[in-house]
């Protein structure tokens, strides 16, 4: 979807079979943003892959210990798999962008970026919805804890993600435009609404005195993670793609300083979430995860 300089105007259209020197020349003296994006993406892949594997191991270990699979585990499992697949491919996508320029890998990159830009916010919204039910409607939640609806919700998220990936591969003109953030328009209102209602409920519980119920403490951790993700990884790209396309008229500046470099923030989300999850489990100590 995005590991390809695909300008908005035809006069800047780039042939991916050309040598890397010509492609780098497209941005001329504006390569700082591209190189920062490439370097940070590689770093996030290096850190994020082990973190995702650790999360999967924790989920497996918990299930192996005959601990019942919680609804949240279903969404976390799917989210972590998406993150891991995406992060594993990042180095290949970067090499193709900078060195190889192979059309097949470019198309695969187009598709896999949907895991990060569509699947991740959708599954985060599912986690927040499930958390809302657990905190605000606990009686209903405990009476309807069947995993079947959660698996169906995850399946819908995968379907929408695949659809966006296929569309981005087939119609490259839509990439690097506000359309790329379409799924965020669906997911962000759900995430923000759920966070607000949950925080209001937790605030009422604290005012009533006493300690928070373990379920509500877990919900607070999840919502805190959700807020961190929303502020750092979800909102900035949406604003950048929607407003940047309107404000920046120069295609070269738009591509080299905004459209590609801003993708580092969603990529960072694939690292931040598993690290926060491990931190909440007490398996990660350090200043990088203070939540």
VEXVOTOR-153582 format. One record per residue (C-alpha): residue in three letters; x, y, z. Coordinates in nm, 2 decimals, always signed. Layout:
+-----+--------+--------+--------+
|   r |      x |      y |      z |
+-----+--------+--------+--------+
| ALA |      X |      Y |      Z |
...
+-----+--------+--------+--------+
//
This chain:
+-----+--------+--------+--------+
|   r |      x |      y |      z |
+-----+--------+--------+--------+
| UNK |  +0.00 |  +0.00 |  +0.00 |
| UNK |  +0.26 |  +0.25 |  +0.10 |
| UNK |  +0.61 |  +0.11 |  +0.02 |
| UNK |  +0.59 |  +0.27 |  -0.32 |
| UNK |  +0.63 |  +0.63 |  -0.42 |
| UNK |  +0.30 |  +0.68 |  -0.60 |
| UNK |  +0.25 |  +1.05 |  -0.65 |
| UNK |  -0.09 |  +1.21 |  -0.68 |
| UNK |  -0.01 |  +1.35 |  -1.02 |
| UNK |  +0.09 |  +1.15 |  -1.33 |
| UNK |  +0.40 |  +1.36 |  -1.41 |
| UNK |  +0.57 |  +1.21 |  -1.10 |
| UNK |  +0.47 |  +0.85 |  -1.16 |
| UNK |  +0.76 |  +0.62 |  -1.09 |
| UNK |  +0.86 |  +0.30 |  -1.25 |
| UNK |  +0.96 |  +0.05 |  -0.98 |
| UNK |  +1.19 |  -0.14 |  -1.21 |
| UNK |  +1.43 |  +0.16 |  -1.23 |
| UNK |  +1.75 |  +0.17 |  -1.03 |
| UNK |  +1.74 |  +0.28 |  -0.67 |
| UNK |  +1.95 |  +0.59 |  -0.74 |
| UNK |  +1.67 |  +0.72 |  -0.97 |
| UNK |  +1.41 |  +0.65 |  -0.71 |
| UNK |  +1.60 |  +0.82 |  -0.43 |
| UNK |  +1.64 |  +1.11 |  -0.67 |
| UNK |  +1.26 |  +1.15 |  -0.68 |
| UNK |  +1.29 |  +1.31 |  -0.33 |
| UNK |  +1.62 |  +1.48 |  -0.41 |
| UNK |  +1.73 |  +1.67 |  -0.10 |
| UNK |  +1.41 |  +1.57 |  +0.08 |
| UNK |  +1.52 |  +1.22 |  +0.18 |
| UNK |  +1.55 |  +1.29 |  +0.55 |
| UNK |  +1.19 |  +1.19 |  +0.61 |
| UNK |  +1.22 |  +0.87 |  +0.40 |
| UNK |  +1.54 |  +0.76 |  +0.57 |
| UNK |  +1.40 |  +0.83 |  +0.92 |
| UNK |  +1.09 |  +0.62 |  +0.83 |
| UNK |  +1.31 |  +0.33 |  +0.70 |
| UNK |  +1.54 |  +0.33 |  +1.00 |
| UNK |  +1.26 |  +0.35 |  +1.26 |
| UNK |  +1.05 |  +0.09 |  +1.07 |
| UNK |  +1.35 |  -0.15 |  +1.08 |
| UNK |  +1.40 |  -0.08 |  +1.45 |
| UNK |  +1.03 |  -0.14 |  +1.53 |
| UNK |  +1.04 |  -0.47 |  +1.34 |
| UNK |  +1.35 |  -0.58 |  +1.54 |
| UNK |  +1.18 |  -0.49 |  +1.87 |
| UNK |  +0.82 |  -0.57 |  +1.79 |
| UNK |  +0.86 |  -0.93 |  +1.65 |
| UNK |  +1.00 |  -1.07 |  +1.98 |
| UNK |  +0.74 |  -0.88 |  +2.18 |
| UNK |  +0.46 |  -1.03 |  +1.97 |
| UNK |  +0.61 |  -1.38 |  +2.01 |
| UNK |  +0.62 |  -1.32 |  +2.38 |
| UNK |  +0.25 |  -1.22 |  +2.39 |
| UNK |  +0.15 |  -1.53 |  +2.19 |
| UNK |  +0.36 |  -1.74 |  +2.43 |
| UNK |  +0.18 |  -1.59 |  +2.73 |
| UNK |  -0.16 |  -1.65 |  +2.57 |
| UNK |  -0.06 |  -2.01 |  +2.49 |
| UNK |  +0.08 |  -2.07 |  +2.84 |
| UNK |  -0.23 |  -1.93 |  +3.00 |
| UNK |  -0.45 |  -2.16 |  +2.79 |
| UNK |  -0.23 |  -2.46 |  +2.85 |
| UNK |  -0.26 |  -2.40 |  +3.23 |
| UNK |  -0.63 |  -2.48 |  +3.18 |
| UNK |  -0.72 |  -2.11 |  +3.23 |
| UNK |  -1.04 |  -2.03 |  +3.04 |
| UNK |  -0.99 |  -1.82 |  +2.73 |
| UNK |  -1.14 |  -1.48 |  +2.79 |
| UNK |  -1.32 |  -1.28 |  +2.52 |
| UNK |  -1.03 |  -1.03 |  +2.54 |
| UNK |  -0.78 |  -1.30 |  +2.47 |
| UNK |  -0.96 |  -1.38 |  +2.14 |
| UNK |  -0.91 |  -1.02 |  +2.01 |
| UNK |  -0.56 |  -1.00 |  +2.15 |
| UNK |  -0.46 |  -1.32 |  +1.98 |
| UNK |  -0.59 |  -1.19 |  +1.64 |
| UNK |  -0.43 |  -0.85 |  +1.69 |
| UNK |  -0.09 |  -1.00 |  +1.78 |
| UNK |  -0.10 |  -1.23 |  +1.48 |
| UNK |  -0.17 |  -0.93 |  +1.26 |
| UNK |  +0.11 |  -0.73 |  +1.41 |
| UNK |  +0.36 |  -1.02 |  +1.39 |
| UNK |  +0.29 |  -1.09 |  +1.02 |
| UNK |  +0.32 |  -0.73 |  +0.94 |
| UNK |  +0.64 |  -0.67 |  +1.14 |
| UNK |  +0.80 |  -0.98 |  +0.99 |
| UNK |  +0.75 |  -0.85 |  +0.64 |
| UNK |  +0.87 |  -0.49 |  +0.72 |
| UNK |  +1.24 |  -0.57 |  +0.65 |
| UNK |  +1.16 |  -0.72 |  +0.31 |
| UNK |  +0.93 |  -0.43 |  +0.22 |
| UNK |  +1.21 |  -0.18 |  +0.31 |
| UNK |  +1.47 |  -0.37 |  +0.11 |
| UNK |  +1.23 |  -0.38 |  -0.19 |
| UNK |  +1.16 |  -0.01 |  -0.15 |
| UNK |  +1.53 |  +0.09 |  -0.14 |
| UNK |  +1.71 |  -0.18 |  -0.33 |
| UNK |  +1.51 |  -0.45 |  -0.52 |
| UNK |  +1.21 |  -0.27 |  -0.67 |
| UNK |  +1.03 |  -0.60 |  -0.75 |
| UNK |  +0.67 |  -0.55 |  -0.85 |
| UNK |  +0.55 |  -0.87 |  -0.67 |
| UNK |  +0.69 |  -0.77 |  -0.34 |
| UNK |  +0.55 |  -0.42 |  -0.38 |
| UNK |  +0.20 |  -0.56 |  -0.43 |
| UNK |  +0.24 |  -0.79 |  -0.13 |
| UNK |  +0.35 |  -0.48 |  +0.07 |
| UNK |  +0.04 |  -0.30 |  -0.04 |
| UNK |  -0.17 |  -0.59 |  +0.09 |
| UNK |  +0.01 |  -0.64 |  +0.42 |
| UNK |  +0.01 |  -0.28 |  +0.52 |
| UNK |  -0.37 |  -0.32 |  +0.56 |
| UNK |  -0.30 |  -0.54 |  +0.86 |
| UNK |  -0.15 |  -0.24 |  +1.03 |
| UNK |  -0.38 |  +0.03 |  +0.90 |
| UNK |  -0.71 |  -0.15 |  +0.89 |
| UNK |  -0.70 |  -0.47 |  +1.10 |
| UNK |  -0.52 |  -0.31 |  +1.40 |
| UNK |  -0.78 |  -0.02 |  +1.46 |
| UNK |  -1.07 |  -0.26 |  +1.40 |
| UNK |  -0.95 |  -0.51 |  +1.66 |
| UNK |  -0.87 |  -0.23 |  +1.90 |
| UNK |  -1.23 |  -0.12 |  +1.86 |
| UNK |  -1.35 |  -0.47 |  +1.93 |
| UNK |  -1.14 |  -0.49 |  +2.25 |
| UNK |  -1.28 |  -0.16 |  +2.37 |
| UNK |  -1.64 |  -0.27 |  +2.30 |
| UNK |  -1.59 |  -0.59 |  +2.49 |
| UNK |  -1.43 |  -0.39 |  +2.78 |
| UNK |  -1.73 |  -0.15 |  +2.77 |
| UNK |  -1.97 |  -0.44 |  +2.82 |
| UNK |  -1.77 |  -0.59 |  +3.10 |
| UNK |  -1.75 |  -0.26 |  +3.30 |
| UNK |  -2.08 |  -0.08 |  +3.22 |
| UNK |  -2.31 |  -0.39 |  +3.18 |
| UNK |  -2.14 |  -0.65 |  +3.40 |
| UNK |  -2.45 |  -0.87 |  +3.45 |
| UNK |  -2.52 |  -0.89 |  +3.08 |
| UNK |  -2.15 |  -0.95 |  +3.01 |
| UNK |  -2.12 |  -1.24 |  +3.25 |
| UNK |  -2.44 |  -1.40 |  +3.12 |
| UNK |  -2.33 |  -1.38 |  +2.76 |
| UNK |  -1.96 |  -1.46 |  +2.77 |
| UNK |  -1.98 |  -1.70 |  +2.47 |
| UNK |  -1.67 |  -1.68 |  +2.25 |
| UNK |  -1.87 |  -1.73 |  +1.93 |
| UNK |  -1.97 |  -1.36 |  +1.89 |
| UNK |  -1.61 |  -1.26 |  +1.95 |
| UNK |  -1.48 |  -1.50 |  +1.69 |
| UNK |  -1.74 |  -1.36 |  +1.45 |
| UNK |  -1.63 |  -1.00 |  +1.52 |
| UNK |  -1.27 |  -1.10 |  +1.47 |
| UNK |  -1.37 |  -1.27 |  +1.14 |
| UNK |  -1.54 |  -0.95 |  +1.02 |
| UNK |  -1.23 |  -0.75 |  +1.11 |
| UNK |  -1.01 |  -0.99 |  +0.90 |
| UNK |  -1.26 |  -0.97 |  +0.61 |
| UNK |  -1.26 |  -0.59 |  +0.61 |
| UNK |  -0.88 |  -0.59 |  +0.64 |
| UNK |  -0.84 |  -0.83 |  +0.35 |
| UNK |  -1.09 |  -0.62 |  +0.14 |
| UNK |  -0.89 |  -0.30 |  +0.20 |
| UNK |  -0.56 |  -0.48 |  +0.12 |
| UNK |  -0.70 |  -0.61 |  -0.20 |
| UNK |  -0.84 |  -0.28 |  -0.30 |
| UNK |  -0.52 |  -0.10 |  -0.22 |
| UNK |  -0.33 |  -0.35 |  -0.44 |
| UNK |  -0.57 |  -0.32 |  -0.73 |
| UNK |  -0.63 |  +0.05 |  -0.72 |
| UNK |  -0.30 |  +0.21 |  -0.62 |
| UNK |  -0.42 |  +0.56 |  -0.70 |
| UNK |  -0.62 |  +0.55 |  -0.37 |
| UNK |  -0.30 |  +0.50 |  -0.17 |
| UNK |  -0.14 |  +0.80 |  +0.01 |
| UNK |  -0.49 |  +0.97 |  +0.02 |
| UNK |  -0.75 |  +1.02 |  +0.28 |
| UNK |  -0.91 |  +0.69 |  +0.16 |
| UNK |  -0.63 |  +0.50 |  +0.32 |
| UNK |  -0.76 |  +0.62 |  +0.66 |
| UNK |  -1.12 |  +0.51 |  +0.58 |
| UNK |  -1.12 |  +0.23 |  +0.84 |
| UNK |  -1.00 |  +0.47 |  +1.11 |
| UNK |  -1.32 |  +0.68 |  +1.05 |
| UNK |  -1.51 |  +0.37 |  +1.15 |
| UNK |  -1.29 |  +0.25 |  +1.44 |
| UNK |  -1.19 |  +0.58 |  +1.61 |
| UNK |  -1.54 |  +0.69 |  +1.71 |
| UNK |  -1.60 |  +0.35 |  +1.86 |
| UNK |  -1.27 |  +0.35 |  +2.05 |
| UNK |  -1.31 |  +0.70 |  +2.18 |
| UNK |  -1.68 |  +0.65 |  +2.28 |
| UNK |  -1.60 |  +0.33 |  +2.47 |
| UNK |  -1.30 |  +0.49 |  +2.64 |
| UNK |  -1.51 |  +0.79 |  +2.76 |
| UNK |  -1.80 |  +0.57 |  +2.90 |
| UNK |  -1.56 |  +0.33 |  +3.07 |
| UNK |  -1.36 |  +0.61 |  +3.23 |
| UNK |  -1.68 |  +0.78 |  +3.35 |
| UNK |  -1.80 |  +0.45 |  +3.51 |
| UNK |  -1.46 |  +0.39 |  +3.68 |
| UNK |  -1.47 |  +0.74 |  +3.81 |
| UNK |  -1.81 |  +0.68 |  +3.97 |
| UNK |  -1.68 |  +0.36 |  +4.13 |
| UNK |  -1.38 |  +0.55 |  +4.28 |
| UNK |  -1.61 |  +0.82 |  +4.42 |
| UNK |  -1.82 |  +0.55 |  +4.58 |
| UNK |  -1.52 |  +0.45 |  +4.78 |
| UNK |  -1.34 |  +0.12 |  +4.82 |
| UNK |  -1.10 |  -0.06 |  +4.59 |
| UNK |  -1.18 |  -0.13 |  +4.22 |
| UNK |  -1.30 |  -0.47 |  +4.13 |
| UNK |  -1.03 |  -0.68 |  +3.95 |
| UNK |  -1.24 |  -0.67 |  +3.64 |
| UNK |  -1.24 |  -0.29 |  +3.65 |
| UNK |  -0.87 |  -0.28 |  +3.72 |
| UNK |  -0.81 |  -0.49 |  +3.41 |
| UNK |  -1.04 |  -0.26 |  +3.21 |
| UNK |  -0.85 |  +0.04 |  +3.33 |
| UNK |  -0.53 |  -0.11 |  +3.20 |
| UNK |  -0.69 |  -0.19 |  +2.86 |
| UNK |  -0.84 |  +0.15 |  +2.83 |
| UNK |  -0.51 |  +0.32 |  +2.92 |
| UNK |  -0.34 |  +0.12 |  +2.65 |
| UNK |  -0.62 |  +0.21 |  +2.41 |
| UNK |  -0.58 |  +0.59 |  +2.49 |
| UNK |  -0.20 |  +0.56 |  +2.43 |
| UNK |  -0.26 |  +0.39 |  +2.10 |
| UNK |  -0.52 |  +0.64 |  +1.99 |
| UNK |  -0.31 |  +0.95 |  +2.07 |
| UNK |  +0.02 |  +0.81 |  +1.93 |
| UNK |  -0.07 |  +0.59 |  +1.64 |
| UNK |  -0.43 |  +0.65 |  +1.52 |
| UNK |  -0.52 |  +1.01 |  +1.53 |
| UNK |  -0.19 |  +1.17 |  +1.39 |
| UNK |  -0.20 |  +0.97 |  +1.06 |
| UNK |  -0.57 |  +1.05 |  +1.01 |
| UNK |  -0.51 |  +1.42 |  +1.05 |
| UNK |  -0.20 |  +1.41 |  +0.84 |
| UNK |  -0.37 |  +1.23 |  +0.54 |
| UNK |  -0.69 |  +1.43 |  +0.56 |
| UNK |  -0.55 |  +1.77 |  +0.62 |
| UNK |  -0.21 |  +1.73 |  +0.45 |
| UNK |  -0.37 |  +1.64 |  +0.12 |
| UNK |  -0.56 |  +1.97 |  +0.14 |
| UNK |  -0.28 |  +2.19 |  +0.27 |
| UNK |  +0.02 |  +2.06 |  +0.07 |
| UNK |  -0.01 |  +2.12 |  -0.30 |
| UNK |  +0.34 |  +2.01 |  -0.40 |
| UNK |  +0.32 |  +1.63 |  -0.47 |
| UNK |  +0.69 |  +1.58 |  -0.40 |
| UNK |  +0.68 |  +1.74 |  -0.07 |
| UNK |  +0.36 |  +1.56 |  +0.02 |
| UNK |  +0.51 |  +1.22 |  -0.06 |
| UNK |  +0.86 |  +1.27 |  +0.08 |
| UNK |  +0.78 |  +1.47 |  +0.40 |
| UNK |  +0.43 |  +1.35 |  +0.49 |
| UNK |  +0.27 |  +1.05 |  +0.32 |
| UNK |  +0.55 |  +0.80 |  +0.37 |
| UNK |  +0.72 |  +0.92 |  +0.69 |
| UNK |  +0.39 |  +0.95 |  +0.88 |
| UNK |  +0.34 |  +0.57 |  +0.84 |
| UNK |  +0.60 |  +0.52 |  +1.12 |
| UNK |  +0.33 |  +0.60 |  +1.38 |
| UNK |  +0.10 |  +0.31 |  +1.29 |
| UNK |  +0.40 |  +0.09 |  +1.27 |
| UNK |  +0.50 |  +0.20 |  +1.62 |
| UNK |  +0.16 |  +0.09 |  +1.74 |
| UNK |  +0.24 |  -0.27 |  +1.65 |
| UNK |  +0.53 |  -0.24 |  +1.89 |
| UNK |  +0.37 |  -0.03 |  +2.17 |
| UNK |  +0.06 |  -0.25 |  +2.22 |
| UNK |  +0.25 |  -0.59 |  +2.28 |
| UNK |  +0.50 |  -0.41 |  +2.51 |
| UNK |  +0.22 |  -0.25 |  +2.71 |
| UNK |  +0.04 |  -0.59 |  +2.73 |
| UNK |  +0.36 |  -0.76 |  +2.86 |
| UNK |  +0.40 |  -0.47 |  +3.11 |
| UNK |  +0.05 |  -0.52 |  +3.24 |
| UNK |  +0.13 |  -0.88 |  +3.30 |
| UNK |  +0.44 |  -0.79 |  +3.49 |
| UNK |  +0.67 |  -0.95 |  +3.24 |
| UNK |  +0.84 |  -0.63 |  +3.13 |
| UNK |  +1.03 |  -0.39 |  +3.34 |
| UNK |  +1.18 |  -0.06 |  +3.22 |
| UNK |  +1.12 |  +0.30 |  +3.14 |
| UNK |  +0.98 |  +0.22 |  +2.79 |
| UNK |  +0.65 |  +0.10 |  +2.93 |
| UNK |  +0.53 |  +0.32 |  +3.22 |
| UNK |  +0.16 |  +0.23 |  +3.19 |
+-----+--------+--------+--------+
//
